[in-house]
Amino acid sequence: MTSFIPVFPLDIVVFPGESLNLHIFEARYIQMIKEKIADKKPFGIPSVINKVYNELGTTMEIVEVVKEYENGEMDVRTRGVQVFRMLQPVSDIPDKLYSGAIVNFPENNFKNDDTNISKVILEEVKRMYTLFNVEAKFPVHKQEAVSYEIGHFVGFTREQEYDLLGLFTEVQRLEYIRRHLNNILPVVKELEAMKARIQMNGHFRDLSL
């Protein structure tokens, strides 16, 4: 099934279920957001990476208007809904300042048949956060799709985040994250060893040949 949606291209990757706060200041997007508030329909954020307008993005629902400024600017809270694939951009829309796109919505499987891999991956991510003394930033598991919840927190590049967005089963997404963690594990282990050496500095130790 295809649909038309207004689009707000940004140089980020947004995952379904993700909360995103936006400051809206351009006239075209002020118009778009006001219309979407009125008709209670979503808009789309296509991912722009290295100035390349990519075909995948995420539809966003407006959760709350936090503040409206005298000049028309707005602070809004939004939340990712579902991944879309852009089939055709629509640059000129009558009486609209913003652009849009004809899109479809790939079937996306959120079910994880192997809960053990989720547990292992979450433990590895938490281990990294503890190592860097940023435990407070560790994402709290609230979503059905663990991959989307931690996708921004495992050291991915923007391109890797986009690759994750293009995987449409939870098992594939978790496997992608697992391979990435395996690749960086030697670095994490070396950092752990360095931290241990620093903590031992000045301590009395038993040494033997």
Residue frames as a rotation matrix with the C-alpha (Angstrom) as fourth column:
MET 1
0.577 0.817 0.000 0.00
0.817 -0.577 0.000 0.00
0.000 0.000 -1.000 0.00
THR 2
-0.530 -0.744 0.407 1.31
0.744 -0.639 -0.198 3.46
0.407 0.197 0.892 -0.90
SER 3
0.542 0.641 -0.544 0.60
0.813 -0.563 0.147 6.75
-0.212 -0.522 -0.826 0.82
PHE 4
0.142 -0.477 0.867 1.49
0.337 -0.801 -0.495 10.40
0.931 0.362 0.047 0.56
ILE 5
0.555 -0.005 -0.832 3.21
0.819 -0.169 0.548 11.98
-0.143 -0.986 -0.090 3.57
PRO 6
0.864 -0.372 0.338 4.78
-0.282 -0.915 -0.288 15.40
0.417 0.153 -0.896 4.15
VAL 7
0.537 -0.741 -0.403 8.49
0.766 0.629 -0.135 15.11
0.354 -0.236 0.905 4.85
PHE 8
0.904 -0.371 0.211 11.00
-0.427 -0.793 0.435 16.87
0.006 -0.484 -0.875 7.07
PRO 9
0.631 -0.705 -0.323 14.46
0.355 0.633 -0.688 15.66
0.690 0.320 0.650 5.93
LEU 10
0.795 -0.426 0.431 17.08
-0.604 -0.500 0.621 15.69
-0.049 -0.754 -0.655 8.69
ASP 11
0.069 -0.862 -0.502 20.65
-0.564 0.381 -0.733 14.47
0.823 0.334 -0.460 9.02
ILE 12
-0.457 -0.123 0.881 19.68
-0.835 0.400 -0.377 11.89
-0.306 -0.908 -0.285 11.62
VAL 13
-0.600 0.377 -0.705 18.33
-0.087 0.845 0.527 8.34
0.795 0.378 -0.475 11.75
VAL 14
-0.376 0.576 0.726 15.15
-0.926 -0.200 -0.321 7.94
-0.040 -0.792 0.609 13.80
PHE 15
-0.947 0.034 -0.320 13.95
0.009 0.997 0.079 4.53
0.322 0.072 -0.944 14.96
PRO 16
0.028 0.997 -0.066 10.35
-0.051 0.068 0.996 3.45
0.998 -0.025 0.052 15.59
GLY 17
0.585 0.304 -0.752 9.44
0.694 0.292 0.658 4.13
0.419 -0.907 -0.040 19.21
GLU 18
-0.456 -0.859 -0.234 12.16
0.877 -0.388 -0.284 6.77
0.154 -0.335 0.930 19.61
SER 19
0.648 0.579 -0.495 11.26
0.668 -0.744 0.004 10.08
-0.366 -0.333 -0.869 21.25
LEU 20
-0.398 -0.757 0.519 12.58
0.904 -0.420 0.080 13.14
0.158 0.500 0.851 19.45
ASN 21
0.330 0.427 -0.842 12.32
0.575 -0.799 -0.179 16.78
-0.749 -0.425 -0.509 20.53
LEU 22
-0.220 -0.342 0.914 12.29
0.958 -0.251 0.137 19.29
0.183 0.906 0.383 17.69
HIS 23
-0.207 0.149 -0.967 12.58
0.245 -0.949 -0.198 23.06
-0.947 -0.278 0.160 17.55
ILE 24
0.055 0.355 0.933 10.59
0.987 0.123 -0.104 24.13
-0.151 0.927 -0.343 14.49
PHE 25
-0.108 -0.181 -0.978 11.66
0.288 -0.947 0.144 27.48
-0.951 -0.266 0.154 13.05
GLU 26
-0.977 -0.214 -0.011 11.42
0.046 -0.260 0.965 27.37
-0.209 0.942 0.263 9.25
ALA 27
-0.437 0.865 -0.244 8.13
-0.810 -0.497 -0.311 28.67
-0.390 0.062 0.919 7.82
ARG 28
-0.208 0.372 -0.905 7.55
-0.728 0.559 0.397 25.56
0.653 0.741 0.155 5.71
TYR 29
-0.623 -0.073 -0.779 7.86
0.288 0.904 -0.316 23.22
0.727 -0.421 -0.542 8.66
ILE 30
-0.901 0.433 -0.019 5.84
-0.190 -0.435 -0.880 25.47
-0.390 -0.789 0.474 10.95
GLN 31
-0.211 0.845 -0.491 3.05
-0.976 -0.157 0.150 25.17
0.050 0.511 0.858 8.38
MET 32
-0.270 0.051 -0.962 3.51
-0.331 0.933 0.142 21.40
0.904 0.357 -0.235 8.18
ILE 33
-0.910 -0.133 -0.393 3.52
0.294 0.459 -0.838 20.83
0.292 -0.878 -0.379 11.94
LYS 34
-0.714 0.700 -0.005 0.43
-0.537 -0.553 -0.637 23.00
-0.449 -0.452 0.771 12.48
GLU 35
-0.054 0.703 -0.709 -1.42
-0.924 0.234 0.303 21.02
0.378 0.672 0.637 9.83
LYS 36
-0.391 -0.153 -0.908 -0.37
-0.026 0.988 -0.155 17.69
0.920 -0.038 -0.390 11.31
ILE 37
-0.991 0.131 -0.030 -1.49
0.023 -0.054 -0.998 18.82
-0.132 -0.990 0.050 14.75
ALA 38
-0.421 0.885 -0.197 -4.86
-0.847 -0.462 -0.264 19.79
-0.325 0.056 0.944 13.30
ASP 39
0.288 0.589 -0.755 -5.46
-0.841 0.532 0.095 16.58
0.458 0.608 0.649 11.32
LYS 40
0.383 -0.176 0.907 -3.67
-0.734 0.537 0.415 14.32
-0.560 -0.825 0.077 13.85
LYS 41
0.992 -0.123 0.015 -1.64
0.101 0.739 -0.667 12.64
0.071 0.663 0.745 11.14
PRO 42
0.439 -0.895 -0.081 2.08
0.461 0.147 0.875 11.81
-0.771 -0.421 0.477 11.04
PHE 43
0.794 -0.379 -0.475 4.87
-0.608 -0.516 -0.604 13.32
-0.016 0.768 -0.640 8.98
GLY 44
0.879 -0.476 -0.008 8.04
0.469 0.869 -0.156 11.62
0.082 0.133 0.988 7.79
ILE 45
0.570 -0.803 -0.177 11.72
-0.625 -0.563 0.541 12.16
-0.534 -0.198 -0.822 8.56
PRO 46
0.921 -0.382 -0.081 13.83
0.197 0.634 -0.748 10.78
0.337 0.672 0.659 5.71
SER 47
0.585 -0.776 -0.236 17.45
0.394 0.017 0.919 10.25
-0.709 -0.630 0.316 6.74
VAL 48
0.903 -0.426 0.057 20.00
-0.184 -0.503 -0.845 12.57
0.389 0.752 -0.532 5.11
ILE 49
0.680 -0.730 0.061 23.55
0.322 0.373 0.870 11.22
-0.658 -0.572 0.489 5.43
ASN 50
-0.421 -0.906 -0.036 26.56
0.472 -0.253 0.844 13.10
-0.774 0.339 0.535 4.06
LYS 51
-0.475 0.339 -0.812 24.10
-0.551 -0.834 -0.026 15.35
-0.686 0.435 0.583 2.20
VAL 52
-0.906 0.224 -0.360 22.54
-0.174 0.578 0.798 12.32
0.386 0.785 -0.484 0.48
TYR 53
-0.237 0.928 0.287 18.74
-0.962 -0.184 -0.200 12.14
-0.133 -0.323 0.937 0.67
ASN 54
-0.971 -0.238 0.037 18.08
-0.235 0.970 0.066 8.47
-0.052 0.056 -0.997 1.44
GLU 55
-0.478 0.825 -0.301 14.94
-0.299 0.169 0.939 6.50
0.826 0.539 0.166 0.63
LEU 56
-0.078 0.444 -0.892 14.31
0.729 0.636 0.253 5.15
0.680 -0.631 -0.374 4.13
GLY 57
-0.685 -0.082 0.724 12.93
-0.364 -0.822 -0.438 7.15
0.631 -0.563 0.533 6.99
THR 58
-0.735 0.435 -0.520 10.50
0.674 0.552 -0.491 7.01
0.073 -0.711 -0.699 9.89
THR 59
-0.010 0.806 0.592 7.03
0.258 -0.570 0.780 8.46
0.966 0.161 -0.202 10.27
MET 60
-0.909 -0.355 -0.220 6.60
0.330 -0.286 -0.900 10.64
0.256 -0.890 0.377 13.34
GLU 61
0.231 0.973 -0.023 3.57
0.741 -0.161 0.651 11.39
0.630 -0.167 -0.758 15.48
ILE 62
-0.426 -0.305 0.852 3.33
-0.212 -0.882 -0.422 14.68
0.880 -0.360 0.311 17.35
VAL 63
-0.305 0.227 -0.925 3.02
0.801 0.587 -0.120 13.93
0.516 -0.777 -0.361 21.05
GLU 64
0.431 0.377 -0.820 3.03
0.814 -0.554 0.173 17.42
-0.389 -0.742 -0.546 22.54
VAL 65
0.288 -0.344 0.894 3.55
0.379 -0.816 -0.436 21.08
0.880 0.464 -0.105 21.69
VAL 66
-0.042 -0.416 -0.908 5.82
0.995 0.066 -0.076 22.19
0.091 -0.907 0.411 24.51
LYS 67
-0.150 -0.063 -0.987 6.08
0.381 -0.925 0.001 25.86
-0.913 -0.375 0.163 23.60
GLU 68
0.363 0.250 0.898 4.90
0.920 -0.253 -0.301 28.28
0.151 0.935 -0.322 20.92
TYR 69
-0.527 -0.655 -0.542 6.89
0.684 -0.705 0.186 31.45
-0.504 -0.273 0.820 20.35
GLU 70
0.159 0.617 -0.771 5.55
0.044 -0.784 -0.619 34.85
-0.986 0.064 -0.152 19.30
ASN 71
-0.304 -0.368 -0.879 7.31
-0.813 -0.381 0.440 34.57
-0.497 0.848 -0.184 15.93
GLY 72
0.541 0.646 -0.538 5.58
-0.830 0.516 -0.213 31.25
0.140 0.562 0.815 15.20
GLU 73
-0.407 -0.752 -0.518 8.44
-0.565 0.653 -0.505 28.94
0.718 0.088 -0.691 16.13
MET 74
0.674 0.699 0.238 7.58
-0.662 0.429 0.615 25.85
0.327 -0.572 0.752 18.17
ASP 75
-0.672 -0.706 0.226 9.12
-0.738 0.609 -0.291 23.26
0.068 -0.362 -0.930 20.44
VAL 76
0.458 0.870 -0.184 7.43
-0.855 0.488 0.175 19.90
0.242 0.077 0.967 19.91
ARG 77
-0.422 -0.470 0.775 7.84
-0.614 0.778 0.137 16.37
-0.667 -0.418 -0.616 21.23
THR 78
0.309 0.482 -0.820 7.49
-0.924 0.357 -0.138 13.65
0.226 0.800 0.556 18.63
ARG 79
-0.033 -0.303 0.952 7.75
-0.498 0.831 0.247 9.85
-0.866 -0.466 -0.179 18.55
GLY 80
-0.709 -0.324 -0.626 8.79
-0.705 0.317 0.634 7.48
-0.007 0.891 -0.453 15.77
VAL 81
0.273 0.907 0.321 6.03
-0.794 0.401 -0.456 5.22
-0.542 -0.130 0.830 14.47
GLN 82
0.622 -0.029 0.783 7.12
0.282 0.941 -0.189 3.08
-0.730 0.338 0.593 11.50
VAL 83
-0.491 -0.863 -0.116 9.76
0.058 -0.166 0.984 2.80
-0.869 0.476 0.131 8.81
PHE 84
0.736 0.673 -0.072 8.82
-0.018 -0.087 -0.996 3.98
-0.677 0.734 -0.052 5.33
ARG 85
-0.373 -0.781 0.501 10.49
0.659 0.157 0.736 3.67
-0.653 0.605 0.456 1.94
MET 86
0.042 0.344 -0.938 10.26
-0.336 -0.879 -0.337 6.71
-0.941 0.330 0.078 -0.32
LEU 87
0.113 0.103 0.988 9.11
0.756 0.636 -0.152 5.78
-0.644 0.765 -0.006 -3.82
GLN 88
-0.075 -0.086 0.993 8.84
0.848 -0.530 0.018 9.25
0.525 0.844 0.112 -5.31
PRO 89
-0.672 -0.167 -0.722 9.59
0.580 -0.724 -0.372 12.71
-0.461 -0.669 0.583 -3.94
VAL 90
0.279 0.772 0.571 6.93
0.904 -0.412 0.117 15.38
0.325 0.483 -0.813 -4.41
SER 91
-0.658 -0.712 -0.246 8.58
0.753 -0.626 -0.203 18.78
-0.009 -0.318 0.948 -4.36
ASP 92
-0.914 0.366 0.174 5.64
-0.319 -0.915 0.248 20.97
0.250 0.172 0.953 -5.38
ILE 93
-0.520 0.805 -0.286 2.38
0.854 0.493 -0.166 20.73
0.007 -0.331 -0.944 -3.45
PRO 94
-0.196 0.491 0.849 -0.34
0.377 -0.761 0.528 23.32
0.905 0.423 -0.036 -4.17
ASP 95
0.538 0.449 0.713 -0.63
-0.302 -0.687 0.660 25.93
0.787 -0.571 -0.235 -1.40
LYS 96
0.940 -0.268 -0.212 2.09
0.317 0.453 0.833 24.23
-0.127 -0.850 0.510 0.65
LEU 97
0.609 -0.793 -0.015 5.54
-0.792 -0.606 -0.076 25.47
0.051 0.058 -0.997 1.52
TYR 98
-0.092 -0.641 0.762 6.83
-0.646 0.621 0.444 22.01
-0.758 -0.451 -0.471 2.42
SER 99
-0.335 -0.083 -0.938 7.50
-0.851 0.455 0.263 18.98
0.405 0.886 -0.223 0.23
GLY 100
0.371 0.518 0.771 6.33
-0.763 0.643 -0.065 15.40
-0.529 -0.564 0.633 0.50
ALA 101
-0.723 -0.605 -0.333 6.76
-0.690 0.608 0.393 11.92
-0.035 0.514 -0.857 -0.88
ILE 102
0.549 0.738 -0.391 4.88
-0.732 0.651 0.201 8.89
0.403 0.176 0.898 -2.09
VAL 103
-0.517 -0.759 0.395 5.93
-0.851 0.407 -0.331 6.07
0.091 -0.508 -0.857 0.24
ASN 104
0.414 0.610 -0.676 5.21
-0.250 0.790 0.560 2.51
0.876 -0.063 0.479 1.19
PHE 105
0.263 -0.218 0.940 5.69
-0.965 -0.071 0.253 0.75
0.011 -0.973 -0.229 4.50
PRO 106
-0.339 -0.459 -0.821 7.85
-0.485 0.833 -0.265 -2.41
0.806 0.308 -0.505 4.50
GLU 107
0.764 0.569 -0.305 6.56
-0.090 0.562 0.822 -5.24
0.639 -0.601 0.480 6.67
ASN 108
-0.234 -0.854 0.465 8.53
-0.609 -0.244 -0.755 -5.07
0.758 -0.460 -0.462 9.90
ASN 109
0.474 0.349 -0.808 8.78
0.273 0.815 0.512 -7.98
0.837 -0.463 0.291 12.35
PHE 110
0.176 -0.353 0.919 9.31
-0.770 -0.631 -0.095 -6.84
0.614 -0.691 -0.382 15.94
LYS 111
0.930 0.292 0.221 9.21
-0.366 0.699 0.615 -10.35
0.025 -0.653 0.757 17.42
ASN 112
-0.118 -0.993 -0.031 12.42
-0.930 0.121 -0.346 -11.76
0.347 -0.012 -0.938 18.84
ASP 113
0.722 0.435 -0.538 12.38
-0.324 0.899 0.293 -15.55
0.611 -0.037 0.791 18.93
ASP 114
0.140 -0.757 -0.638 15.71
0.708 0.527 -0.470 -15.72
0.692 -0.386 0.610 20.77
THR 115
0.908 0.281 0.311 15.37
0.005 -0.750 0.661 -13.75
0.419 -0.599 -0.683 24.00
ASN 116
0.629 -0.732 -0.261 18.82
0.646 0.306 0.699 -14.91
-0.432 -0.609 0.665 25.12
ILE 117
-0.193 -0.726 0.660 20.59
0.940 -0.331 -0.089 -12.88
0.283 0.603 0.746 22.44
SER 118
0.443 0.416 0.794 18.68
0.165 -0.909 0.383 -9.79
0.881 -0.039 -0.471 23.62
LYS 119
0.991 -0.042 -0.130 19.87
0.128 -0.051 0.991 -10.40
-0.048 -0.998 -0.045 27.16
VAL 120
0.268 -0.961 0.067 23.50
0.900 0.275 0.338 -10.91
-0.343 -0.030 0.939 26.10
ILE 121
-0.135 -0.295 0.946 23.52
0.741 -0.664 -0.101 -7.78
0.658 0.687 0.308 23.96
LEU 122
0.709 0.458 0.536 21.96
-0.003 -0.758 0.652 -5.64
0.706 -0.464 -0.536 26.69
GLU 123
0.857 -0.444 -0.261 24.55
0.388 0.222 0.895 -6.92
-0.339 -0.868 0.362 29.17
GLU 124
-0.041 -0.915 0.402 27.40
0.998 -0.015 0.068 -6.03
-0.057 0.404 0.913 26.78
VAL 125
0.077 0.134 0.988 26.03
0.410 -0.907 0.090 -2.53
0.909 0.398 -0.125 26.22
LYS 126
0.942 0.297 0.156 25.57
-0.027 -0.394 0.919 -1.98
0.334 -0.870 -0.363 29.95
ARG 127
0.540 -0.821 -0.185 29.12
0.762 0.383 0.522 -3.21
-0.358 -0.423 0.832 30.48
MET 128
-0.223 -0.608 0.762 30.43
0.850 -0.504 -0.154 -0.54
0.478 0.614 0.629 28.10
TYR 129
0.402 0.464 0.789 28.39
0.065 -0.874 0.481 2.17
0.913 -0.142 -0.381 29.82
THR 130
0.971 -0.099 -0.216 29.73
0.225 0.097 0.969 1.11
-0.075 -0.990 0.117 33.21
LEU 131
0.178 -0.975 0.133 33.27
0.977 0.191 0.094 1.16
-0.117 0.113 0.987 31.85
PHE 132
-0.438 -0.331 0.836 32.85
0.590 -0.808 -0.011 4.75
0.678 0.488 0.549 30.67
ASN 133
-0.781 0.127 -0.611 31.09
0.551 -0.319 -0.771 5.78
-0.293 -0.939 0.179 33.89
VAL 134
-0.799 0.584 -0.146 27.89
-0.593 -0.722 0.356 6.75
0.103 0.371 0.923 32.08
GLU 135
-0.893 0.449 -0.041 25.52
0.449 0.876 -0.179 4.18
-0.045 -0.178 -0.983 33.58
ALA 136
-0.378 0.787 -0.488 22.84
0.115 -0.483 -0.868 6.85
-0.919 -0.384 0.092 33.95
LYS 137
-0.317 0.201 -0.927 22.68
-0.859 -0.474 0.191 7.10
-0.401 0.857 0.323 30.15
PHE 138
-0.987 -0.064 0.144 21.96
-0.012 0.941 0.339 3.39
-0.157 0.333 -0.930 29.72
PRO 139
-0.506 0.851 -0.141 18.60
-0.680 -0.292 0.673 3.02
0.531 0.436 0.726 27.96
VAL 140
-0.571 0.435 0.696 15.83
-0.504 0.483 -0.716 1.51
-0.648 -0.760 -0.057 30.06
HIS 141
-0.985 0.168 0.026 14.16
0.132 0.662 0.738 -1.40
0.107 0.731 -0.674 28.27
LYS 142
-0.448 0.881 -0.151 10.62
-0.340 -0.324 -0.883 -0.26
-0.827 -0.344 0.445 27.50
GLN 143
0.023 0.446 -0.895 10.11
-0.985 -0.143 -0.096 -1.28
-0.171 0.884 0.436 23.89
GLU 144
0.829 0.303 0.469 9.25
-0.194 0.944 -0.267 -4.59
-0.524 0.131 0.842 22.29
ALA 145
0.801 -0.579 0.151 12.12
0.356 0.258 -0.898 -4.11
0.481 0.774 0.413 19.84
VAL 146
0.633 -0.647 -0.425 15.35
0.473 -0.112 0.874 -4.07
-0.613 -0.755 0.235 21.86
SER 147
-0.141 -0.753 0.643 17.34
0.982 -0.025 0.186 -3.25
-0.124 0.658 0.743 18.72
TYR 148
0.205 0.288 0.935 15.60
0.533 -0.834 0.140 0.09
0.821 0.470 -0.325 18.22
GLU 149
0.970 0.220 -0.106 15.94
0.199 -0.459 0.866 1.02
0.141 -0.861 -0.489 21.87
ILE 150
0.508 -0.845 -0.166 19.72
0.245 -0.043 0.969 0.59
-0.826 -0.533 0.185 21.95
GLY 151
0.595 -0.231 0.769 20.48
0.803 0.195 -0.563 1.38
-0.020 0.953 0.302 18.29
HIS 152
0.707 -0.316 0.633 21.87
-0.049 -0.914 -0.402 4.82
0.706 0.253 -0.662 19.14
PHE 153
0.719 -0.309 0.622 23.87
-0.694 -0.273 0.666 3.58
-0.036 -0.911 -0.411 22.13
VAL 154
0.790 -0.425 0.442 26.29
0.293 0.894 0.338 0.98
-0.539 -0.138 0.831 20.79
GLY 155
-0.063 -0.907 -0.417 28.78
-0.072 -0.413 0.908 3.23
-0.995 0.087 -0.039 18.99
PHE 156
0.226 0.218 0.949 27.30
0.881 0.370 -0.295 2.99
-0.416 0.903 -0.109 15.50
THR 157
-0.922 -0.341 -0.182 28.21
0.186 -0.804 0.564 5.49
-0.339 0.487 0.805 12.81
ARG 158
-0.240 0.861 -0.449 25.31
-0.649 -0.486 -0.585 7.26
-0.722 0.151 0.675 11.13
GLU 159
-0.293 0.069 -0.954 25.68
-0.881 0.367 0.297 4.90
0.370 0.928 -0.047 8.18
GLN 160
-0.920 -0.070 -0.386 25.44
0.057 0.949 -0.309 1.87
0.388 -0.306 -0.869 10.47
GLU 161
-0.655 0.752 -0.072 22.33
-0.080 -0.164 -0.983 3.29
-0.751 -0.639 0.167 12.13
TYR 162
-0.077 0.617 -0.783 20.82
-0.945 -0.295 -0.139 3.63
-0.317 0.730 0.606 8.67
ASP 163
-0.635 -0.202 -0.746 21.77
-0.487 0.854 0.184 0.03
0.600 0.480 -0.640 7.88
LEU 164
-0.953 0.301 -0.042 19.94
0.208 0.546 -0.812 -1.02
-0.221 -0.782 -0.582 11.04
LEU 165
-0.334 0.863 -0.378 16.88
-0.540 -0.504 -0.674 0.94
-0.773 -0.021 0.635 9.90
GLY 166
-0.095 0.238 -0.967 16.92
-0.984 0.122 0.127 -1.12
0.148 0.963 0.223 6.69
LEU 167
-0.916 -0.143 -0.374 16.64
-0.091 0.984 -0.154 -4.46
0.390 -0.107 -0.915 8.49
PHE 168
-0.291 0.936 0.196 13.05
-0.797 -0.351 0.492 -5.58
0.529 -0.013 0.849 8.93
THR 169
0.562 0.435 -0.704 13.19
0.192 0.759 0.622 -8.44
0.805 -0.485 0.343 11.41
GLU 170
0.805 -0.229 0.547 14.23
-0.589 -0.417 0.692 -8.12
0.070 -0.879 -0.471 15.05
VAL 171
0.766 -0.539 0.351 16.47
0.348 0.806 0.478 -11.17
-0.541 -0.244 0.805 14.75
GLN 172
0.416 -0.617 0.667 18.42
0.799 -0.102 -0.593 -9.57
0.434 0.780 0.451 11.87
ARG 173
0.586 -0.160 0.794 18.76
-0.225 -0.974 -0.031 -6.30
0.778 -0.160 -0.607 13.75
LEU 174
0.854 -0.259 0.452 20.02
-0.436 0.120 0.892 -7.99
-0.285 -0.958 -0.011 16.91
GLU 175
0.639 -0.649 0.412 22.50
0.691 0.720 0.061 -10.06
-0.336 0.246 0.909 14.90
TYR 176
0.451 -0.442 0.775 23.80
0.453 -0.635 -0.626 -6.86
0.769 0.633 -0.086 13.24
ILE 177
0.672 -0.166 0.722 24.30
-0.606 -0.684 0.406 -5.30
0.426 -0.710 -0.561 16.69
ARG 178
0.880 -0.328 0.345 25.93
-0.024 0.692 0.721 -8.48
-0.475 -0.643 0.601 18.02
ARG 179
0.531 -0.708 0.465 28.49
0.830 0.326 -0.452 -8.54
0.169 0.626 0.761 15.18
HIS 180
0.438 -0.339 0.833 29.30
-0.028 -0.931 -0.364 -4.89
0.899 0.136 -0.417 15.79
LEU 181
0.781 -0.120 0.613 29.83
-0.625 -0.182 0.759 -5.50
0.021 -0.976 -0.217 19.52
ASN 182
0.804 -0.519 0.290 32.07
0.443 0.848 0.291 -8.48
-0.397 -0.106 0.912 18.73
ASN 183
0.451 -0.636 0.626 34.19
0.643 -0.255 -0.722 -6.22
0.619 0.728 0.294 16.51
ILE 184
0.243 -0.351 0.904 34.71
-0.381 -0.892 -0.243 -3.62
0.892 -0.285 -0.350 19.22
LEU 185
0.965 0.208 -0.157 35.03
0.040 0.479 0.877 -6.10
0.258 -0.853 0.454 22.09
PRO 186
0.233 -0.942 -0.241 38.88
0.905 0.301 -0.301 -6.19
0.356 -0.148 0.923 21.96
VAL 187
-0.373 -0.325 0.869 38.93
0.112 -0.946 -0.306 -2.40
0.921 -0.017 0.389 22.43
VAL 188
0.542 0.663 0.516 36.50
-0.488 -0.251 0.836 -2.64
0.684 -0.705 0.188 25.34
LYS 189
0.850 -0.260 -0.458 38.62
0.472 0.760 0.447 -5.37
0.232 -0.596 0.769 26.97
GLU 190
-0.173 -0.970 0.170 41.78
0.780 -0.240 -0.578 -3.28
0.601 0.032 0.798 26.59
LEU 191
-0.175 0.194 0.965 40.04
-0.314 -0.940 0.132 -0.31
0.933 -0.280 0.225 28.17
GLU 192
0.866 0.500 0.015 38.89
-0.208 0.332 0.920 -2.51
0.455 -0.800 0.392 31.04
ALA 193
0.490 -0.770 -0.409 42.46
0.829 0.557 -0.054 -3.73
0.269 -0.313 0.911 31.54
MET 194
-0.390 -0.617 0.684 43.75
0.392 -0.783 -0.482 -0.14
0.833 0.081 0.547 31.44
LYS 195
0.304 0.602 0.738 41.16
-0.491 -0.565 0.663 0.90
0.817 -0.564 0.124 34.02
ALA 196
0.936 0.026 -0.351 42.22
0.239 0.684 0.689 -1.98
0.258 -0.729 0.634 36.25
ARG 197
0.043 -0.997 -0.060 45.90
0.880 0.066 -0.470 -1.00
0.473 -0.032 0.880 35.92
ILE 198
-0.296 -0.090 0.951 45.12
-0.080 -0.990 -0.119 2.59
0.952 -0.111 0.285 36.85
GLN 199
0.665 0.647 0.373 43.13
-0.449 -0.053 0.892 1.47
0.597 -0.760 0.255 39.88
MET 200
0.793 -0.423 -0.439 46.05
0.574 0.760 0.305 -0.76
0.204 -0.494 0.845 40.99
ASN 201
0.064 -0.817 0.572 48.53
0.292 -0.533 -0.794 2.11
0.954 0.218 0.204 40.82
GLY 202
-0.236 -0.256 0.937 49.97
-0.713 -0.610 -0.346 2.67
0.660 -0.750 -0.039 44.30
HIS 203
0.784 0.550 0.289 48.64
-0.606 0.576 0.548 -0.61
0.135 -0.605 0.785 45.74
PHE 204
-0.287 -0.824 0.488 50.89
-0.839 0.462 0.288 -3.22
-0.463 -0.327 -0.824 47.33
ARG 205
0.665 0.513 -0.542 51.01
-0.732 0.592 -0.337 -6.29
0.148 0.621 0.770 45.10
ASP 206
0.306 -0.531 0.790 52.43
-0.213 0.771 0.601 -9.79
-0.928 -0.352 0.122 45.33
LEU 207
0.574 -0.207 -0.792 54.75
-0.818 -0.093 -0.568 -10.35
0.044 0.974 -0.223 42.38
SER 208
0.259 -0.522 0.813 56.42
-0.178 0.801 0.571 -13.57
-0.949 -0.293 0.115 41.35
LEU 209
-0.484 -0.511 -0.710 58.39
-0.821 -0.016 0.571 -14.92
-0.303 0.860 -0.411 38.41
